[in-house]
Amino acid sequence: MSPQVVAHRGASDELAEHTLAAYLRAIEAGADGLECDVRLTADGHLVCFHDRDLRRTGQRRGTLSTLELSDLDDLEFASWKNPWSDLDDEAPARDEQLDRVLTLRRLLETVADCDRRVELAIETKHPTRYGGLVEKRLVEELRHFGWHRGDSPVRVMSFQWTALQRMERLAPDVRLVMLIDKARHWPLLRAVVGDDWILGPGIDALTETPGFGHRLAATGREIHVWTVNTAAQLDLCVELGVTACITDRPAYLLDRLGR
């Protein structure tokens, strides 16, 4: 069976990451799942956002956790991806609403409205000034959709094992993914990962440390790999029998897999 193709921050190779436009493009391409990072605003809203501050994608100064949702609503988060687009007379007109800040609630609604099952991998970003409140708010959102139960299309990921333990206490039926940045971290992490947790190594850890992928595969756990963007990386994942490939290029991977 070929691995699940999960769109990393949406179809982020084509369109600006974490915008609704990027996620809709991934769904249209046939992605099996979507991936997002979440952070908490000062007034308690979870938004799809990777960085601590706005400089890279919001093109202004400011730490996201100090701003309210209304502050973010005044910004757009797409022009950084293609700063020359306004000079292209042949470029299609953009729906600016698709380039605004994306709340997790809106993304969950988008997934719920799909005419097929689309899974969602949510990474809670740490460290953060709000600590465990991030997971608490996330569970509240999942409960709104009834997605805190075992048949949920949602799984939660983190590089911080204590965040996953917190999720396990709050929503014990939600699937959890222990993200692994470096192969050298595994000997420490293997002592704390839960019995049913999925392993989420980065593709660089697999390619830079021969045998690491086979050691993970030998555990019998599901393996979800990020961020898989080339044919060689995909071939390695198929060889290892990974369950999911998280990619910036969902349409490309689907094509390589004959889907």
Number of C-alpha atoms within 10 A of each C-alpha: 7 15 21 18 26 34 33 28 28 31 31 22 17 16 22 22 25 32 26 25 25 25 29 19 19 28 24 11 18 18 26 21 26 27 25 24 22 24 27 29 21 15 12 16 19 23 23 27 26 19 15 16 17 18 13 13 20 19 15 11 10 13 13 22 19 14 15 15 21 11 12 18 12 9 16 18 22 23 16 15 16 11 9 9 13 11 8 8 8 8 9 8 8 9 9 11 13 18 21 20 24 23 21 22 18 13 21 18 12 15 22 15 11 10 7 11 12 19 20 21 23 22 22 27 22 17 12 14 12 15 13 16 13 23 25 14 15 24 18 15 17 18 13 11 14 13 20 23 16 13 11 16 18 24 19 24 27 20 19 16 18 13 21 23 16 14 23 18 9 16 21 14 16 21 23 27 26 25 22 21 17 16 19 12 10 17 9 9 15 13 8 12 19 16 7 11 18 22 24 25 25 19 24 16 18 21 14 11 12 11 12 18 23 13 12 21 16 10 11 9 15 18 26 26 28 23 20 26 18 13 13 11 19 22 14 16 23 17 11 16 18 24 18 22 30 28 28 26 24 31 21 17 25 19 10 13 15 8 12
